[in-house]
Amino acid sequence: MGRRNVGILLFEDVEVLDFAGPYEVFSRTRLEPGVESRRSEDSAPFDVFTVAAEPGELRVTGGLRVVPDYGFATAPVIDVLLVPGGFGTRALLEDDTVVDWIRVRAAEAERVTSVCTGALLLASAGLLANRRATTHWAALDLLADVDASIDVTGEARVVEDDIVTSAGVSAGIDMALTVVERLHGRAVAEETARYMEYRWLPEGVLDD
């Protein structure tokens, strides 16, 4: 298979590290080890881009301004869908445009993932029904309220039950490394973590 497209959803008040952490992981993963391999895209297994409902600048957590690569209407095929969290998720739970887009793109994707309260949006789209999942520790009860069929757990940073969900903020890095491991093996994931100087603990994953 050629490179996989990683599409990361952006919205107003998205948490910065929720999307930037996984973006760093996927965009810096290389199938050839070493620093020099990062100077080109030759052994990169992922093409990473951001998507928002509409094109144009967004204001995210902390006041940072970002410009997504695509709007919903122009986004390419997405193989790995990533839904981050942040306070902005609350306003989107009843936003049919966003929730429907997530549902459609998830059905087409090879992998569906979330960080932090991005799990709320997956739940609103019906994607976590009867699955085990996690989110930020402060939103565990809210996730259960969105869909009572979800087996909500706060016992792991990453939970894999077909869909991969992760706990808050920095846990998105662990989630992305877990996906790298599933797709390209432990050695590639560990080498990516080493390049980032990130202390990854794969045993923190709860899977089925």
C-alpha positions in Angstrom: 0.0 0.0 0.0 1.1 3.6 -0.7 1.1 6.4 1.8 -2.0 6.6 4.0 -3.8 10.0 4.3 -4.2 11.1 7.9 -7.0 13.7 8.2 -7.2 15.7 11.4 -10.4 17.6 12.2 -10.0 21.2 13.4 -12.6 23.5 14.9 -12.8 26.6 17.0 -11.4 26.1 20.5 -9.8 22.7 19.7 -7.0 21.8 22.2 -3.7 22.5 20.6 -1.7 19.5 21.7 -4.7 17.2 20.9 -4.0 17.8 17.2 -0.4 19.0 17.2 0.9 16.0 19.1 -0.5 13.4 16.7 0.4 15.6 13.8 4.0 15.5 14.9 3.9 11.7 15.3 2.4 11.0 11.9 4.3 13.6 10.0 7.7 12.6 11.4 7.3 8.8 11.2 9.7 7.2 8.8 10.2 3.6 7.7 13.9 4.3 7.5 15.4 5.1 10.9 17.6 8.0 11.8 17.6 11.8 11.7 18.7 12.0 8.1 15.5 10.2 6.9 13.5 13.1 8.3 15.1 15.5 5.9 13.0 14.1 3.0 9.6 12.4 2.5 11.1 9.4 0.8 10.3 6.9 3.5 7.3 8.7 5.0 4.3 6.4 5.3 1.7 9.1 6.0 0.5 12.3 4.3 -1.0 14.4 7.1 -3.4 17.3 6.7 -6.0 19.2 8.6 -9.7 19.7 7.8 -12.4 22.1 9.1 -16.0 22.6 8.2 -15.2 25.7 6.2 -11.8 27.0 4.9 -10.3 30.0 6.8 -8.5 30.9 10.0 -9.6 29.3 13.3 -8.9 30.5 16.8 -8.0 27.5 19.0 -7.1 27.0 22.7 -4.8 29.7 24.1 -5.6 32.1 21.2 -3.4 30.4 18.7 -4.6 31.0 15.1 -4.4 28.2 12.6 -5.5 27.7 9.0 -6.8 24.2 8.0 -5.6 22.7 4.8 -9.1 21.8 3.6 -12.8 22.4 4.1 -15.2 19.5 4.3 -16.1 20.0 0.6 -12.5 19.7 -0.7 -10.8 17.2 1.7 -9.1 14.2 0.0 -9.8 10.6 1.0 -9.0 10.0 4.6 -7.5 6.6 5.6 -6.8 7.5 9.3 -9.4 9.9 10.7 -8.4 11.8 13.9 -10.9 13.8 16.0 -9.3 15.9 18.6 -10.9 17.5 21.7 -11.1 20.7 23.6 -13.8 22.9 24.9 -15.0 23.5 21.3 -16.4 19.9 21.1 -19.4 20.9 23.3 -20.8 23.3 20.7 -20.4 20.6 18.0 -22.3 17.8 19.7 -25.6 19.0 18.1 -23.9 20.3 14.9 -25.3 18.0 12.2 -22.9 19.2 9.6 -19.8 18.2 11.6 -21.3 15.0 13.2 -22.6 13.8 9.8 -19.2 14.5 8.2 -17.5 12.4 10.9 -19.9 9.6 10.4 -19.4 9.5 6.7 -15.6 9.8 6.8 -15.4 7.2 9.5 -17.2 4.7 7.4 -14.7 5.2 4.6 -11.6 5.2 6.8 -9.3 2.3 7.6 -8.7 3.7 11.2 -10.8 6.0 13.3 -9.2 7.7 16.3 -9.9 10.4 18.9 -8.0 12.4 21.5 -9.5 13.7 24.7 -13.1 14.9 24.3 -13.0 14.2 20.6 -14.5 10.9 21.8 -17.7 12.9 22.5 -18.1 13.7 18.8 -17.5 10.1 17.9 -20.1 9.1 20.4 -22.5 11.7 19.0 -22.0 10.1 15.6 -22.9 6.7 17.0 -19.5 5.3 16.4 -18.7 4.2 20.0 -22.0 2.4 20.6 -21.3 -0.8 22.6 -17.6 -0.2 22.5 -15.0 0.4 25.2 -13.6 3.9 25.1 -12.0 6.7 27.1 -11.6 10.5 27.1 -10.2 13.2 29.3 -10.7 12.3 33.0 -13.0 15.3 33.5 -15.3 14.2 30.7 -15.7 10.5 31.5 -19.2 11.0 32.9 -20.2 13.2 30.0 -19.1 10.5 27.5 -21.4 8.0 29.2 -24.2 10.6 29.1 -23.8 11.0 25.3 -24.2 7.2 24.8 -25.0 5.0 27.7 -24.0 1.9 25.8 -20.3 2.9 25.8 -18.1 1.0 28.3 -16.3 4.1 29.5 -13.0 3.5 31.2 -10.5 5.9 32.8 -7.9 3.2 33.4 -5.7 3.6 30.4 -4.2 6.4 28.3 -5.2 4.6 25.1 -8.2 2.3 24.5 -8.5 0.2 21.4 -11.8 -1.4 20.6 -11.7 -1.3 16.8 -11.9 2.5 17.2 -8.9 4.0 19.1 -9.7 6.6 21.7 -7.3 8.3 24.1 -7.3 10.2 27.3 -6.6 13.9 27.6 -4.3 16.2 25.7 -0.8 14.6 25.8 -2.3 11.1 25.5 -2.9 11.8 21.8 0.8 11.2 21.3 0.5 7.8 22.8 -2.6 7.1 20.6 -0.8 8.1 17.4 2.3 6.0 18.3 -0.1 3.1 18.9 -1.6 3.5 15.4 1.9 3.7 13.9 2.7 0.4 15.7 -0.4 -1.3 14.4 0.3 -0.2 10.9 4.1 -0.4 10.7 5.3 -2.4 13.7 6.8 -1.7 17.1 10.3 -0.9 15.8 9.0 2.0 13.7 6.8 3.3 16.5 9.7 3.1 19.0 12.1 4.8 16.7 9.6 7.6 16.0 9.2 8.1 19.8 13.0 8.2 20.2 13.3 10.8 17.5 10.8 12.9 19.3 12.5 12.2 22.6 9.1 11.1 24.0 8.9 8.4 26.7 6.3 6.1 25.2 4.8 3.3 27.3 3.1 0.9 25.0 1.8 -1.1 28.0 -0.5 1.8 28.7 -2.8 0.6 25.8 -6.0 -1.2 26.7 -7.2 -3.3 23.8 -9.6 -6.0 23.0 
